[in-house]
Amino acid sequence: MLPVDAYDRLAADLVTAFNSRDDAALARVNQHYRRSFTFDDSWAEIWRRVYSFRQRAFNAPASHLESSEAQVLIAQDEGLSS
């Protein structure tokens, strides 16, 4: 596992890549996950994974990723429940 601050940076990069289509942030996310997602790939994956979360929690705009959602995704990727 990574240090907590590394997960915070990853969550921030995920939010920035999704919300702002920032190339550098997407590159860091891709490097962490060892993948080569485009912005469209990333958007589709995030939307698929947070859709049910959003339905349970609140009606957030589809074009915006919240920090709490990014943190949940990263926790799930690490095998954590929250």
Backbone as numpy.savetxt, mean C-alpha at the origin, in Angstrom:
# Nx Ny Nz CAx CAy CAz Cx Cy Cz
12.08 -9.90 9.92 11.25 -8.72 9.92 12.13 -7.46 9.92
11.55 -6.43 9.39 12.24 -5.14 9.32 12.01 -4.34 10.60
12.85 -3.35 10.85 12.56 -2.42 11.95 11.26 -1.66 11.68
10.60 -1.23 12.73 9.31 -0.55 12.62 9.40 0.66 11.69
10.47 1.43 11.78 10.57 2.62 10.94 10.65 2.27 9.46
11.18 1.10 9.13 11.23 0.67 7.73 9.81 0.38 7.22
8.97 -0.19 8.07 7.58 -0.42 7.68 6.83 0.90 7.54
7.14 1.85 8.40 6.52 3.18 8.29 6.88 3.83 6.95
8.16 3.72 6.57 8.60 4.28 5.29 7.93 3.57 4.12
7.80 2.24 4.22 7.15 1.47 3.16 5.68 1.88 3.03
4.99 2.03 4.15 3.59 2.47 4.11 3.48 3.85 3.49
4.38 4.75 3.86 4.37 6.10 3.29 4.62 6.06 1.78
5.55 5.21 1.35 5.81 5.07 -0.08 4.61 4.48 -0.81
3.94 3.52 -0.21 2.76 2.93 -0.82 1.67 3.98 -1.01
1.46 4.80 0.00 0.47 5.88 -0.07 0.87 6.90 -1.14
2.13 7.30 -1.14 2.60 8.30 -2.10 2.52 7.77 -3.53
2.92 6.53 -3.73 2.85 5.94 -5.07 1.41 5.87 -5.55
0.51 5.47 -4.67 -0.89 5.32 -5.05 -1.55 6.68 -5.27
-1.38 7.58 -4.34 -2.10 8.86 -4.38 -1.48 9.87 -5.35
-0.16 9.85 -5.49 0.52 10.88 -6.28 1.19 10.36 -7.53
1.15 9.03 -7.72 1.83 8.41 -8.87 3.30 8.84 -8.91
3.93 8.74 -7.75 5.32 9.14 -7.60 6.23 7.98 -8.03
7.06 8.23 -9.05 7.93 7.18 -9.60 8.91 6.63 -8.58
9.52 7.51 -7.80 10.52 7.06 -6.82 9.87 6.20 -5.74
8.69 6.60 -5.28 8.00 5.81 -4.26 7.61 4.45 -4.80
7.10 4.40 -6.04 6.74 3.11 -6.63 7.98 2.23 -6.80
9.10 2.82 -7.18 10.34 2.05 -7.32 10.76 1.43 -5.99
10.63 2.18 -4.90 11.00 1.64 -3.57 10.05 0.53 -3.15
8.76 0.69 -3.43 7.79 -0.38 -3.11 8.11 -1.62 -3.94
8.35 -1.43 -5.23 8.70 -2.57 -6.09 9.98 -3.24 -5.62
10.95 -2.46 -5.19 12.20 -3.04 -4.70 11.95 -3.87 -3.45
11.14 -3.37 -2.54 10.85 -4.11 -1.31 10.19 -5.45 -1.62
9.21 -5.42 -2.53 8.46 -6.64 -2.84 9.09 -7.45 -3.98
10.19 -6.96 -4.52 10.89 -7.63 -5.62 9.94 -7.92 -6.78
9.33 -6.83 -7.25 8.39 -6.92 -8.36 8.58 -5.72 -9.27
7.83 -5.69 -10.35 7.94 -4.56 -11.28 6.55 -4.08 -11.67
5.74 -3.74 -10.68 4.39 -3.24 -10.92 4.45 -1.86 -11.55
3.52 -1.63 -12.48 3.28 -0.28 -12.98 2.31 0.40 -12.01
2.02 1.68 -12.24 1.03 2.35 -11.40 -0.33 1.66 -11.54
-0.68 1.25 -12.76 -1.96 0.57 -12.96 -2.00 -0.77 -12.24
-0.90 -1.52 -12.30 -0.82 -2.80 -11.58 -0.99 -2.58 -10.08
-0.29 -1.59 -9.57 -0.33 -1.29 -8.15 -1.73 -0.86 -7.72
-2.36 0.01 -8.51 -3.70 0.48 -8.20 -4.67 -0.69 -8.14
-4.60 -1.57 -9.13 -5.51 -2.73 -9.17 -5.30 -3.64 -7.97
-4.06 -3.89 -7.60 -3.76 -4.77 -6.46 -4.25 -4.15 -5.15
-3.96 -2.88 -4.98 -4.39 -2.21 -3.74 -5.91 -2.15 -3.66
-6.56 -1.77 -4.75 -8.01 -1.68 -4.73 -8.63 -3.05 -4.42
-8.11 -4.11 -5.03 -8.63 -5.46 -4.78 -8.51 -5.82 -3.31
-7.39 -5.46 -2.71 -7.13 -5.86 -1.33 -7.83 -4.98 -0.30
-8.06 -3.72 -0.60 -8.68 -2.86 0.41 -10.18 -2.70 0.20
-10.73 -3.22 -0.88 -12.14 -3.03 -1.16 -13.02 -3.51 -0.01
-12.81 -4.72 0.45 -13.66 -5.23 1.53 -13.41 -4.46 2.83
-12.16 -4.06 3.06 -11.85 -3.26 4.24 -12.62 -1.95 4.20
-12.63 -1.30 3.04 -13.33 -0.04 2.89 -14.83 -0.21 3.08
-15.36 -1.31 2.60 -16.79 -1.54 2.74 -17.18 -1.70 4.21
-16.30 -2.31 4.98 -16.58 -2.51 6.40 -16.36 -1.23 7.20
-15.35 -0.46 6.84 -14.93 0.66 7.67 -15.61 1.99 7.32
-15.58 2.35 6.08 -16.11 3.66 5.68 -16.13 3.72 4.16
-16.73 4.73 3.64 -16.78 4.92 2.19 -15.74 5.94 1.76
-14.52 5.48 1.57 -13.42 6.35 1.15 -13.42 6.47 -0.37
-12.91 7.57 -0.89 -12.81 7.71 -2.35 -11.91 6.62 -2.94
-12.28 6.12 -4.08 -11.52 5.04 -4.72 -10.13 5.47 -5.14
-9.93 6.75 -5.34 -8.65 7.23 -5.86 -7.69 7.68 -4.76
-7.97 7.34 -3.53 -7.14 7.79 -2.42 -6.87 6.63 -1.47
-5.62 6.45 -1.09 -5.23 5.41 -0.14 -4.87 6.06 1.18
-5.48 5.60 2.25 -5.21 6.10 3.59 -3.98 5.39 4.17
-3.26 6.06 5.05 -2.10 5.45 5.71 -2.48 4.19 6.46
-3.63 4.21 7.13 -4.08 3.04 7.89 -4.32 1.84 6.97
-4.79 2.10 5.74 -5.00 1.01 4.79 -3.66 0.44 4.33
-2.70 1.30 4.07 -1.38 0.83 3.67 -0.74 0.01 4.78
-0.91 0.43 6.01 -0.35 -0.31 7.14 -0.99 -1.70 7.25
-2.29 -1.81 7.01 -2.97 -3.11 7.05 -2.43 -4.01 5.95
-2.24 -3.47 4.75 -1.71 -4.27 3.64 -0.33 -4.82 3.96
0.52 -3.97 4.50 1.88 -4.38 4.82 1.87 -5.42 5.93
1.05 -5.22 6.94 0.94 -6.20 8.03 0.48 -7.55 7.49
-0.50 -7.55 6.59 -0.96 -8.79 6.00 0.16 -9.46 5.20
0.92 -8.68 4.46 2.04 -9.23 3.68 3.08 -9.87 4.58
3.22 -9.36 5.79 4.20 -9.91 6.74 3.62 -11.05 7.57
2.35 -11.39 7.32 1.73 -12.49 8.06 1.17 -12.09 9.42
0.99 -10.78 9.63 0.46 -10.29 10.89 -1.04 -10.04 10.75
-1.75 -10.14 11.83 -3.20 -9.94 11.76 -3.59 -8.47 11.74
-2.71 -7.60 12.23 -3.02 -6.17 12.21 -1.74 -5.35 12.26
